[in-house]
Amino acid sequence: MAFTLRDLCRDRSLGLRVACPSADLDRRISWVHSSELGDPSPYLDGGELLLTTGLGPAPDPDGYVARLARHGLAGLGFGTGLGHDRHLPAVAEACTRHGLPLVEVPERTPFLALTKAVAEARASERYAEVVRTDEAQRALTAAALGGDRDAATGRVLDRLAERLEAWVLLSDADDRVRHAAPRQASRRAAGLAGEITRVREHAGPSSVTVAAGDGQVVLQPVRLVGPAVLAVGRDRQFSPVDRQVIGSAVSVLTLSHARSAAAGRAEQRLRTAVLRALTTLPGCGAEQVLADTWGPLPGGDLVVVALGGRSPATRPDVVADALDRASAGFHAELDGRVVAVVGAEAVDPVLALVARLRDVRAGISDPAPVTGLGGALREASRALDTAERRDRAVLRFADLAGSGLAALVPAEDAAAFAESVLAPLVRHDAERRGDLVGSLREWLAHHGQWDPAAARLGVHRHTLRARIEKAGALLGRDLDSPGARAELWFALHSRPG
């Protein structure tokens, strides 16, 4: 607690008497200074108790007191019994007019005694602040120990709210309130959305203080899995010690998450190794690997979900952290993506997670037994590739079959392939006014049957045969080969225009 003029007057050994009963005695005393100058204000910082024997105010009591009041002094101490007592009534009247507290200091009390009393009180204040800060740091550190990361974060913030008699909330990179104390404090996030975004997106450490009625809200950036913001508010001002406690909470959370992140990276590497083993070991070897690490997989068929994207919100560590919070099956990072293995009946929680995370794309395999996880992983990866190309949030591998072969190849790649393969025919048609491209398309559409294709084109079948032979020669391909026919059919259908 701050040492005030009232506290000083309560020390009976000093024998002080309040000469202005209506004055504010609850002003904090920053220091004690004595001066007999007519205007000592240039040499004062404000907040001091100024001591005088009466020489200073003698020429102009009202002007003297007015200058001190404007300078923000804590009060004026008038030493009596030294021959200048006759000025005391005029000084008291001036202090009453200007609202400056006035105390009489008896002759038996040296001014130095007041200086010592204030110095001892300030030293006690500083010691109490150190003790309070140290106790808070110990309590916050103890709260961060043990349990999983989210539980530890919750305990730290609960303890912080108790220590400061304040409300606390933690907003993550997705603008979600990860923890609030008390719980209803989460509703305050909406009103602070602009300030939270500003603090979170600032390039370096930046603390922001927002006025809230008679109180304050302090916002501090916190580095968790992604950038987060800690908001602490209450209906009165925060002291410097309070702000140190808030800073301690930020440090504890940052260190706790850094330690957890290091352990998490090691665990993630192990998960990746296990996933590779699941997709390569024959027979029941995959089940045994997982049983030795995280326990057996769900019974029945399994589904592999590949998750990815191209924005910061879809970084593998962010997606993996969200899967951890959702307890969404076994998952691991693999080749820059996150792969989850879940029971065939438990895909919905993963899809709900995708709906919450911005810009995340998901590819889902067909159900497969544990021995078929390698194939299921390839299916999920292909579905994710297509989902990213089509800008689809979710795509199942089963849907690709209904979309045709072209859906599996990027449009620009298919067009480039068609242009390269059909270039000899296109040049021939342009230079000699032939119709090799159209004739080849019609002939392939009729499965190589001459008469129906010729009738469709309105030419004699011998003319069509001559065109197809010419096309085969220009292409350098055996048009009786099923593979060659399939490639040409794909090229004809992928050709722009």
KOLTORFI-174709 format. One line per 2 residues: number of its first residue (from 1); for each residue x, y negated, z negated of C-alpha. Coordinates in nm, 2 decimals, decimal comma, always signed. Example, Ala and Ser with C-alpha at 12.3 -4.5 7.8 and 13.67 -1.06 7.14 Angstrom:
<pts>
1) +1,23:+0,45:-0,78  +1,37:+0,11:-0,71
</pts>
This chain:
<pts>
1) +0,00:+0,00:+0,00  +0,12:-0,35:+0,08
3) +0,24:-0,56:-0,22  +0,02:-0,87:-0,26
5) +0,00:-1,19:-0,46  -0,26:-1,03:-0,68
7) -0,02:-0,74:-0,76  +0,25:-1,00:-0,86
9) +0,01:-1,19:-1,09  -0,09:-0,86:-1,26
11) +0,27:-0,83:-1,39  +0,22:-0,98:-1,74
13) +0,59:-1,01:-1,80  +0,61:-1,29:-1,54
15) +0,33:-1,50:-1,70  +0,19:-1,63:-1,38
17) -0,14:-1,82:-1,37  -0,36:-1,87:-1,07
19) -0,42:-2,24:-1,02  -0,67:-2,19:-0,73
21) -0,92:-1,93:-0,84  -1,10:-1,93:-0,50
23) -0,78:-1,86:-0,30  -0,72:-1,53:-0,13
25) -0,48:-1,33:-0,35  -0,48:-1,02:-0,13
27) -0,22:-1,16:+0,11  +0,08:-0,94:+0,16
29) +0,41:-1,10:+0,03  +0,69:-1,04:+0,28
31) +0,95:-1,21:+0,06  +1,01:-1,49:-0,20
33) +1,20:-1,81:-0,11  +1,26:-2,13:-0,31
35) +1,31:-2,47:-0,16  +1,27:-2,84:-0,26
37) +1,26:-2,97:+0,10  +0,97:-3,19:+0,20
39) +0,91:-2,95:+0,50  +1,07:-2,60:+0,45
41) +0,84:-2,44:+0,72  +1,12:-2,44:+0,99
43) +1,32:-2,21:+0,77  +1,04:-1,96:+0,70
45) +0,89:-1,67:+0,90  +0,54:-1,67:+0,74
47) +0,42:-1,44:+0,48  +0,66:-1,56:+0,21
49) +0,58:-1,68:-0,14  +0,75:-2,03:-0,16
51) +0,87:-2,15:-0,50  +0,92:-2,52:-0,59
53) +0,96:-2,72:-0,90  +0,76:-3,00:-0,74
55) +1,02:-3,21:-0,57  +0,92:-3,10:-0,22
57) +0,54:-3,18:-0,24  +0,59:-3,50:-0,45
59) +0,59:-3,76:-0,17  +0,29:-3,61:+0,02
61) +0,11:-3,32:-0,15  -0,16:-3,28:+0,11
63) +0,07:-3,29:+0,42  +0,31:-3,06:+0,25
65) +0,05:-2,80:+0,17  -0,11:-2,83:+0,52
67) +0,22:-2,75:+0,69  +0,27:-2,44:+0,47
69) -0,09:-2,32:+0,53  -0,05:-2,35:+0,91
71) +0,28:-2,16:+0,89  +0,10:-1,86:+0,73
73) +0,26:-1,85:+0,39  +0,14:-1,59:+0,14
75) +0,12:-1,86:-0,13  +0,29:-2,14:-0,32
77) +0,45:-2,09:-0,67  +0,49:-2,41:-0,88
79) +0,75:-2,40:-1,15  +0,62:-2,59:-1,46
81) +0,80:-2,73:-1,76  +1,07:-2,89:-1,55
83) +0,95:-3,26:-1,54  +0,74:-3,25:-1,23
85) +0,42:-3,11:-1,38  +0,25:-3,44:-1,30
87) +0,23:-3,35:-0,94  +0,06:-3,01:-1,00
89) -0,31:-3,15:-1,00  -0,26:-3,31:-0,66
91) -0,09:-3,00:-0,52  -0,37:-2,78:-0,66
93) -0,64:-3,00:-0,49  -0,45:-2,98:-0,16
95) -0,41:-2,60:-0,19  -0,79:-2,57:-0,25
97) -0,86:-2,78:+0,06  -0,63:-2,58:+0,28
99) -0,69:-2,24:+0,14  -0,34:-2,18:+0,03
101) -0,30:-1,97:-0,30  -0,12:-2,15:-0,58
103) +0,03:-2,00:-0,89  +0,20:-2,16:-1,19
105) +0,53:-2,02:-1,28  +0,61:-2,09:-1,65
107) +0,95:-2,23:-1,75  +1,05:-1,91:-1,92
109) +1,02:-1,72:-1,60  +1,32:-1,77:-1,37
111) +1,24:-1,78:-1,00  +1,49:-1,49:-0,96
113) +1,26:-1,27:-1,16  +0,99:-1,31:-0,89
115) +1,24:-1,23:-0,62  +1,35:-0,92:-0,80
117) +0,98:-0,81:-0,85  +0,90:-0,85:-0,49
119) +1,22:-0,68:-0,37  +1,15:-0,38:-0,60
121) +0,80:-0,36:-0,47  +0,91:-0,37:-0,11
123) +1,17:-0,10:-0,18  +0,90:+0,11:-0,33
125) +0,68:+0,05:-0,03  +0,96:+0,16:+0,21
127) +1,03:+0,47:+0,00  +0,66:+0,55:+0,00
129) +0,65:+0,51:+0,38  +0,95:+0,74:+0,42
131) +0,79:+1,00:+0,19  +0,46:+0,98:+0,37
133) +0,62:+1,01:+0,71  +0,83:+1,30:+0,59
135) +0,53:+1,48:+0,44  +0,33:+1,42:+0,76
137) +0,61:+1,56:+0,97  +0,64:+1,87:+0,75
139) +0,26:+1,93:+0,76  +0,25:+1,89:+1,14
141) +0,54:+2,11:+1,19  +0,40:+2,38:+0,97
143) +0,07:+2,36:+1,16  +0,25:+2,42:+1,49
145) +0,41:+2,75:+1,36  +0,24:+3,09:+1,42
147) -0,04:+3,20:+1,64  -0,09:+3,13:+2,01
149) -0,02:+2,80:+2,17  -0,37:+2,67:+2,19
151) -0,45:+2,76:+1,83  -0,13:+2,59:+1,71
153) -0,22:+2,27:+1,91  -0,56:+2,27:+1,75
155) -0,41:+2,30:+1,40  -0,17:+2,01:+1,47
157) -0,45:+1,78:+1,58  -0,68:+1,88:+1,30
159) -0,40:+1,80:+1,05  -0,33:+1,47:+1,23
161) -0,69:+1,36:+1,20  -0,70:+1,45:+0,83
163) -0,38:+1,26:+0,76  -0,48:+0,94:+0,93
165) -0,86:+0,96:+0,85  -0,91:+0,93:+1,22
167) -1,07:+1,11:+1,52  -0,84:+1,28:+1,77
169) -0,88:+1,42:+2,12  -0,64:+1,57:+2,37
171) -0,72:+1,53:+2,74  -0,54:+1,75:+2,99
173) -0,43:+1,71:+3,35  -0,78:+1,80:+3,47
175) -0,95:+1,54:+3,26  -1,09:+1,81:+3,03
177) -1,08:+1,76:+2,65  -0,88:+2,06:+2,53
179) -0,93:+1,98:+2,16  -1,12:+1,72:+1,96
181) -1,12:+1,66:+1,58  -1,39:+1,63:+1,47
183) -1,56:+1,82:+1,76  -1,80:+1,54:+1,84
185) -1,50:+1,31:+1,91  -1,48:+1,47:+2,26
187) -1,77:+1,24:+2,37  -1,53:+0,94:+2,33
189) -1,32:+1,06:+2,63  -1,57:+0,93:+2,88
191) -1,54:+0,57:+2,75  -1,16:+0,60:+2,76
193) -1,13:+0,76:+3,10  -0,96:+0,46:+3,27
195) -0,70:+0,42:+2,99  -0,64:+0,80:+2,98
197) -0,57:+0,81:+3,35  -0,34:+0,50:+3,33
199) -0,13:+0,66:+3,05  -0,12:+1,00:+3,22
201) -0,01:+0,87:+3,56  +0,25:+0,63:+3,42
203) +0,60:+0,71:+3,54  +0,76:+0,72:+3,20
205) +0,66:+0,73:+2,83  +0,40:+0,47:+2,76
207) +0,19:+0,41:+2,46  -0,13:+0,20:+2,49
209) -0,33:+0,05:+2,21  -0,70:-0,04:+2,27
211) -0,91:-0,25:+2,04  -1,23:-0,08:+1,93
213) -1,45:-0,31:+1,72  -1,25:-0,37:+1,40
215) -1,04:-0,06:+1,47  -0,79:+0,07:+1,73
217) -0,74:+0,36:+1,96  -0,38:+0,46:+2,03
219) -0,31:+0,66:+2,35  +0,02:+0,85:+2,39
221) +0,14:+1,08:+2,68  +0,21:+1,44:+2,59
223) +0,40:+1,68:+2,81  +0,22:+2,02:+2,78
225) +0,18:+2,26:+3,08  +0,09:+1,95:+3,28
227) +0,06:+1,58:+3,18  -0,18:+1,53:+2,90
229) -0,29:+1,23:+2,68  -0,34:+1,22:+2,30
231) -0,60:+0,96:+2,18  -0,62:+0,87:+1,81
233) -0,88:+0,62:+1,69  -1,04:+0,49:+1,37
235) -1,24:+0,18:+1,25  -0,94:+0,00:+1,11
237) -0,59:-0,10:+1,22  -0,30:+0,15:+1,24
239) +0,00:+0,06:+1,03  +0,36:+0,11:+1,15
241) +0,37:+0,43:+0,94  +0,05:+0,56:+1,10
243) +0,21:+0,51:+1,44  +0,52:+0,70:+1,33
245) +0,29:+0,99:+1,22  +0,12:+0,98:+1,57
247) +0,47:+0,98:+1,73  +0,56:+1,28:+1,51
249) +0,25:+1,47:+1,63  +0,35:+1,40:+1,99
251) +0,70:+1,53:+1,93  +0,58:+1,84:+1,75
253) +0,33:+1,92:+2,03  +0,59:+1,86:+2,30
255) +0,85:+2,08:+2,13  +0,59:+2,35:+2,05
257) +0,48:+2,37:+2,41  +0,84:+2,36:+2,54
259) +0,93:+2,66:+2,32  +0,61:+2,83:+2,43
261) +0,68:+2,75:+2,79  +1,03:+2,90:+2,77
263) +0,87:+3,22:+2,62  +0,60:+3,20:+2,88
265) +0,85:+3,19:+3,17  +1,02:+3,50:+3,04
267) +0,69:+3,67:+3,00  +0,58:+3,56:+3,35
269) +0,90:+3,71:+3,49  +0,82:+4,04:+3,32
271) +0,46:+4,02:+3,45  +0,59:+3,97:+3,81
273) +0,82:+4,27:+3,77  +0,52:+4,48:+3,64
275) +0,30:+4,36:+3,93  +0,57:+4,47:+4,18
277) +0,59:+4,81:+4,01  +0,21:+4,84:+4,02
279) +0,21:+4,79:+4,39  +0,50:+5,03:+4,47
281) +0,49:+5,32:+4,21  +0,32:+5,63:+4,34
283) +0,05:+5,82:+4,15  -0,01:+5,73:+3,79
285) +0,33:+5,56:+3,75  +0,16:+5,22:+3,78
287) -0,08:+5,29:+3,51  +0,20:+5,40:+3,28
289) +0,40:+5,08:+3,34  +0,11:+4,86:+3,25
291) +0,02:+5,07:+2,95  +0,38:+5,02:+2,82
293) +0,34:+4,64:+2,85  -0,01:+4,50:+2,82
295) -0,23:+4,80:+2,78  -0,42:+5,01:+3,03
297) -0,61:+4,86:+3,32  -0,99:+4,87:+3,32
299) -1,15:+5,19:+3,43  -1,28:+5,24:+3,78
301) -1,18:+5,05:+4,09  -0,98:+4,73:+4,07
303) -0,98:+4,41:+4,27  -0,68:+4,19:+4,34
305) -0,74:+3,81:+4,35  -0,47:+3,59:+4,51
307) -0,48:+3,22:+4,40  -0,29:+2,93:+4,56
309) -0,32:+2,59:+4,71  -0,11:+2,29:+4,83
311) -0,16:+2,03:+4,56  +0,01:+1,97:+4,22
313) -0,31:+2,10:+4,05  -0,25:+2,44:+4,21
315) +0,10:+2,50:+4,09  +0,15:+2,86:+3,98
317) +0,22:+2,76:+3,62  -0,10:+2,55:+3,60
319) -0,32:+2,82:+3,75  -0,16:+3,09:+3,52
321) -0,22:+2,87:+3,22  -0,59:+2,84:+3,31
323) -0,61:+3,22:+3,36  -0,46:+3,27:+3,01
325) -0,72:+3,04:+2,86  -1,00:+3,22:+3,04
327) -0,85:+3,57:+2,95  -0,91:+3,66:+3,31
329) -0,74:+4,00:+3,34  -0,38:+4,08:+3,41
331) -0,20:+3,82:+3,62  +0,14:+3,73:+3,74
333) +0,32:+3,49:+3,97  +0,43:+3,64:+4,30
335) +0,59:+3,46:+4,60  +0,47:+3,12:+4,49
337) +0,11:+3,23:+4,42  -0,07:+3,37:+4,12
339) -0,22:+3,72:+4,15  -0,48:+3,86:+3,92
341) -0,58:+4,22:+3,88  -0,93:+4,27:+3,73
343) -1,20:+4,53:+3,72  -1,44:+4,54:+4,01
345) -1,71:+4,41:+3,78  -1,51:+4,13:+3,63
347) -1,44:+3,90:+3,93  -1,69:+3,64:+3,83
349) -1,48:+3,48:+3,55  -1,20:+3,42:+3,80
351) -1,44:+3,27:+4,05  -1,57:+3,04:+3,78
353) -1,22:+2,93:+3,71  -1,16:+2,86:+4,08
355) -1,47:+2,64:+4,07  -1,33:+2,43:+3,78
357) -0,97:+2,39:+3,92  -0,94:+2,13:+4,19
359) -0,79:+2,24:+4,53  -0,75:+2,61:+4,43
361) -0,81:+2,87:+4,70  -0,88:+3,24:+4,63
363) -0,85:+3,55:+4,85  -1,02:+3,86:+4,71
365) -0,94:+4,22:+4,81  -1,18:+4,51:+4,86
367) -1,21:+4,73:+4,55  -0,94:+4,99:+4,53
369) -0,81:+5,26:+4,29  -0,50:+5,18:+4,09
371) -0,29:+5,39:+4,33  -0,40:+5,15:+4,61
373) -0,30:+4,82:+4,45  -0,03:+4,77:+4,71
375) -0,29:+4,76:+4,99  -0,53:+4,55:+4,78
377) -0,25:+4,29:+4,73  -0,19:+4,27:+5,10
379) -0,57:+4,23:+5,16  -0,59:+3,95:+4,90
381) -0,29:+3,77:+5,04  -0,43:+3,78:+5,40
383) -0,77:+3,66:+5,27  -0,60:+3,37:+5,09
385) -0,40:+3,27:+5,40  -0,72:+3,25:+5,59
387) -0,90:+3,06:+5,31  -0,62:+2,80:+5,31
389) -0,64:+2,76:+5,69  -1,02:+2,72:+5,69
391) -1,02:+2,51:+5,37  -1,25:+2,76:+5,20
393) -1,25:+2,79:+4,82  -1,31:+3,16:+4,82
395) -1,28:+3,42:+5,09  -1,31:+3,80:+5,06
397) -1,11:+4,03:+5,27  -1,43:+4,21:+5,37
399) -1,55:+3,89:+5,53  -1,25:+3,88:+5,77
401) -1,36:+4,19:+5,96  -1,69:+4,02:+6,05
403) -1,51:+3,71:+6,17  -1,31:+3,90:+6,44
405) -0,94:+3,92:+6,52  -0,92:+3,55:+6,60
407) -1,00:+3,46:+6,25  -0,68:+3,62:+6,13
409) -0,46:+3,41:+6,36  -0,42:+3,03:+6,33
411) -0,59:+2,86:+6,62  -0,28:+2,67:+6,72
413) -0,08:+2,99:+6,73  -0,34:+3,17:+6,93
415) -0,36:+2,88:+7,18  +0,02:+2,88:+7,22
417) +0,02:+3,26:+7,28  -0,25:+3,23:+7,54
419) -0,07:+2,95:+7,72  +0,26:+3,15:+7,73
421) +0,10:+3,48:+7,85  -0,13:+3,33:+8,11
423) +0,10:+3,07:+8,25  +0,19:+3,26:+8,57
425) -0,17:+3,31:+8,66  -0,26:+2,94:+8,58
427) +0,02:+2,82:+8,80  -0,09:+3,05:+9,09
429) -0,45:+2,93:+9,07  -0,35:+2,57:+9,06
431) -0,11:+2,60:+9,36  -0,30:+2,84:+9,59
433) -0,65:+2,78:+9,48  -0,69:+3,14:+9,37
435) -0,90:+3,27:+9,09  -0,67:+3,52:+8,92
437) -0,76:+3,40:+8,57  -1,14:+3,43:+8,62
439) -1,11:+3,76:+8,81  -0,89:+3,92:+8,53
441) -1,14:+3,80:+8,27  -1,44:+3,96:+8,46
443) -1,25:+4,28:+8,53  -1,15:+4,32:+8,16
445) -1,51:+4,24:+8,06  -1,63:+4,53:+8,27
447) -1,37:+4,77:+8,13  -1,18:+4,79:+8,46
449) -1,48:+4,89:+8,67  -1,44:+4,75:+9,02
451) -1,79:+4,74:+9,16  -1,97:+4,57:+8,87
453) -1,69:+4,31:+8,83  -1,67:+4,24:+9,20
455) -2,05:+4,20:+9,22  -2,04:+3,96:+8,93
457) -1,77:+3,75:+9,10  -1,94:+3,77:+9,44
459) -1,64:+3,93:+9,62  -1,57:+4,26:+9,78
461) -1,42:+4,52:+9,55  -1,10:+4,54:+9,77
463) -1,06:+4,17:+9,72  -1,09:+4,21:+9,34
465) -0,84:+4,50:+9,35  -0,59:+4,28:+9,54
467) -0,63:+4,00:+9,29  -0,58:+4,23:+8,99
469) -0,27:+4,39:+9,15  -0,14:+4,03:+9,21
471) -0,21:+3,94:+8,85  -0,03:+4,24:+8,71
473) +0,27:+4,16:+8,93  +0,29:+3,80:+8,82
475) +0,24:+3,90:+8,45  +0,49:+4,19:+8,47
477) +0,25:+4,41:+8,28  +0,09:+4,75:+8,34
479) -0,28:+4,66:+8,34  -0,37:+5,03:+8,30
481) -0,21:+5,01:+7,95  -0,47:+4,96:+7,66
483) -0,23:+4,75:+7,47  -0,17:+4,52:+7,77
485) -0,54:+4,49:+7,83  -0,60:+4,40:+7,46
487) -0,34:+4,13:+7,45  -0,47:+3,98:+7,77
489) -0,83:+3,98:+7,65  -0,72:+3,81:+7,33
491) -0,52:+3,55:+7,53  -0,81:+3,48:+7,77
493) -1,04:+3,42:+7,47  -0,79:+3,20:+7,29
495) -0,71:+2,98:+7,58  -0,83:+2,62:+7,51
497) -1,12:+2,50:+7,73
</pts>
